[in-house]
């Protein structure tokens, strides 16, 4: 394992370490041949006590599972991190070691995410560190069918392992992955509440903060999008907000005059470290007439959002991408849905000035169904045809849009960059969906799309999002 991961994780959260008062530990272990092997464990550091039951334990001949909520003492967090670096979890009644393949000399691997848990790409910041061990099937194969039988015959019965995991507050087996894993997640000590609103030329930004947080180190930055496409930016520090104590937290309110603006973007930080960002729009103002029409049939674009981020139907995803691009002001042709022209790209978008985006869509990896190779070939053919037709001035940008996160396709980004392909990932789609409330500007978006090309000189692999 890379010990630097653990050092970086502890250094980051040390800036608000004193706000953590509780941690929850949820675990699943298998007992085989007199040994207990930890299969999955999630430990969440939190400023507040959860409303879950303090503890639960389930045990059969081969299964040990449960959760516990434990008060954090002075050295608790450092101890948790140190133990995790050894694949160890220590609870008041148990000591576990993460299962590892004994033939694997490296034993464990680690992954550190300073922003979010890999399963999440939005919401308040949640630095996470994940330690992985051996393959779970090596143990489940030894237990076999007895696993389900034991669960159903227990004093507190469960239908299957999935049912038990859900009861313990864990994600399903599929989301847990194939390897034994130990996760440590640190909740943000403050976040922007979804009760924030904007109306009558004023935004009311509400944030929730741990009582121990130093308000002078808390800051809310904002970007106001006015109707003339001009942006107004500023910030206020936490000690300028109106605060009220609520249980074991405090709620702050910042009022911002927004004038004719229909939307505001806010950024919450602590000691200049971004912890949360949020878009808030005035529901009475819609600058984009295309969005106004769309929301006549799809309130708040909820259906579009659901298809973009949840549908497993690749054609539905492709249709939703087409609709999103239309709302952004492009003229859209969806070739992928017409059988006789399916040898063309999934989508072609055209700006009012005639510049072109050649687009392939996938709900999986970039190379799925030869998407990358097809995009290179089809963009080249289109460029050659335009040159021969006297339209060599037309800019053509190949774009690959995936519903996976940038982390999930990281291994393929270099190949895309080598062919000048812009890669739009899940987090970018979320950003684009938020911007449909603004006046459409497809020319600027296509012109700036090179920010999504991996490894282009001057462009970071992980961009900071649309501005």
FENNOR-V463663 format. One record per residue. OMEGA is omega in whole degrees, 0 to 359 (* if undefined). Layout:
# FENNOR-V463663
omega->OMEGA
omega->OMEGA
This chain:
# FENNOR-V463663
omega->178
omega->182
omega->178
omega->178
omega->182
omega->178
omega->181
omega->179
omega->182
omega->179
omega->181
omega->185
omega->180
omega->181
omega->176
omega->184
omega->183
omega->180
omega->183
omega->183
omega->184
omega->166
omega->176
omega->178
omega->178
omega->190
omega->173
omega->180
omega->176
omega->178
omega->183
omega->175
omega->175
omega->179
omega->177
omega->183
omega->177
omega->181
omega->179
omega->177
omega->176
omega->179
omega->184
omega->177
omega->187
omega->176
omega->185
omega->175
omega->180
omega->179
omega->176
omega->172
omega->185
omega->182
omega->176
omega->176
omega->180
omega->181
omega->172
omega->182
omega->185
omega->187
omega->172
omega->183
omega->177
omega->174
omega->179
omega->175
omega->193
omega->179
omega->180
omega->177
omega->188
omega->186
omega->186
omega->186
omega->178
omega->179
omega->178
omega->182
omega->179
omega->179
omega->181
omega->179
omega->175
omega->182
omega->187
omega->174
omega->180
omega->176
omega->181
omega->184
omega->185
omega->167
omega->182
omega->169
omega->181
omega->182
omega->176
omega->176
omega->185
omega->178
omega->180
omega->184
omega->180
omega->175
omega->183
omega->172
omega->180
omega->177
omega->182
omega->176
omega->182
omega->184
omega->185
omega->166
omega->184
omega->180
omega->183
omega->178
omega->180
omega->182
omega->180
omega->180
omega->178
omega->177
omega->185
omega->172
omega->185
omega->178
omega->180
omega->181
omega->185
omega->181
omega->187
omega->185
omega->179
omega->177
omega->182
omega->177
omega->180
omega->180
omega->176
omega->185
omega->181
omega->182
omega->180
omega->182
omega->179
omega->180
omega->183
omega->183
omega->183
omega->177
omega->171
omega->191
omega->174
omega->184
omega->180
omega->183
omega->178
omega->180
omega->178
omega->180
omega->180
omega->179
omega->180
omega->178
omega->179
omega->174
omega->183
omega->182
omega->183
omega->181
omega->179
omega->179
omega->186
omega->184
omega->171
omega->187
omega->175
omega->184
omega->170
omega->182
omega->180
omega->178
omega->175
omega->181
omega->178
omega->180
omega->178
omega->182
omega->177
omega->173
omega->175
omega->185
omega->181
omega->178
omega->177
omega->175
omega->178
omega->173
omega->175
omega->183
omega->180
omega->176
omega->179
omega->182
omega->174
omega->184
omega->185
omega->185
omega->177
omega->187
omega->180
omega->179
omega->179
omega->183
omega->174
omega->174
omega->181
omega->176
omega->182
omega->181
omega->182
omega->186
omega->180
omega->179
omega->175
omega->181
omega->176
omega->185
omega->177
omega->179
omega->173
omega->178
omega->188
omega->182
omega->177
omega->181
omega->174
omega->186
omega->177
omega->179
omega->178
omega->182
omega->183
omega->177
omega->174
omega->183
omega->180
omega->180
omega->175
omega->178
omega->184
omega->176
omega->187
omega->177
omega->183
omega->186
omega->178
omega->187
omega->177
omega->176
omega->182
omega->183
omega->180
omega->181
omega->177
omega->186
omega->178
omega->174
omega->182
omega->180
omega->181
omega->172
omega->184
omega->172
omega->176
omega->182
omega->176
omega->186
omega->181
omega->182
omega->175
omega->181
omega->184
omega->181
omega->178
omega->178
omega->178
omega->178
omega->182
omega->185
omega->169
omega->182
omega->183
omega->185
omega->179
omega->179
omega->183
omega->180
omega->178
omega->180
omega->182
omega->180
omega->181
omega->190
omega->184
omega->186
omega->176
omega->179
omega->185
omega->179
omega->176
omega->178
omega->179
omega->178
omega->179
omega->177
omega->178
omega->180
omega->179
omega->181
omega->175
omega->179
omega->178
omega->172
omega->180
omega->165
omega->192
omega->172
omega->183
omega->182
omega->185
omega->182
omega->180
omega->188
omega->187
omega->177
omega->183
omega->174
omega->175
omega->178
omega->178
omega->185
omega->168
omega->176
omega->181
omega->177
omega->177
omega->179
omega->176
omega->178
omega->196
omega->169
omega->178
omega->195
omega->169
omega->181
omega->176
omega->174
omega->181
omega->182
omega->186
omega->183
omega->181
omega->181
omega->178
omega->184
omega->182
omega->181
omega->180
omega->181
omega->178
omega->183
omega->184
omega->177
omega->179
omega->180
omega->180
omega->179
omega->180
omega->180
omega->179
omega->179
omega->180
omega->182
omega->178
omega->181
omega->183
omega->179
omega->185
omega->176
omega->178
omega->179
omega->173
omega->184
omega->176
omega->183
omega->180
omega->177
omega->177
omega->178
omega->180
omega->176
omega->184
omega->180
omega->186
omega->183
omega->184
omega->186
omega->181
omega->180
omega->178
omega->180
omega->180
omega->180
omega->175
omega->181
omega->174
omega->182
omega->179
omega->184
omega->185
omega->183
omega->178
omega->177
omega->178
omega->179
omega->180
omega->179
omega->178
omega->185
omega->178
omega->178
omega->180
omega->175
omega->183
omega->178
omega->185
omega->179
omega->181
omega->182
omega->181
omega->180
omega->181
omega->186
omega->178
omega->175
omega->180
omega->179
omega->182
omega->172
omega->173
omega->183
omega->180
omega->179
omega->180
omega->178
omega->178
omega->184
omega->184
omega->178
omega->180
omega->179
omega->*
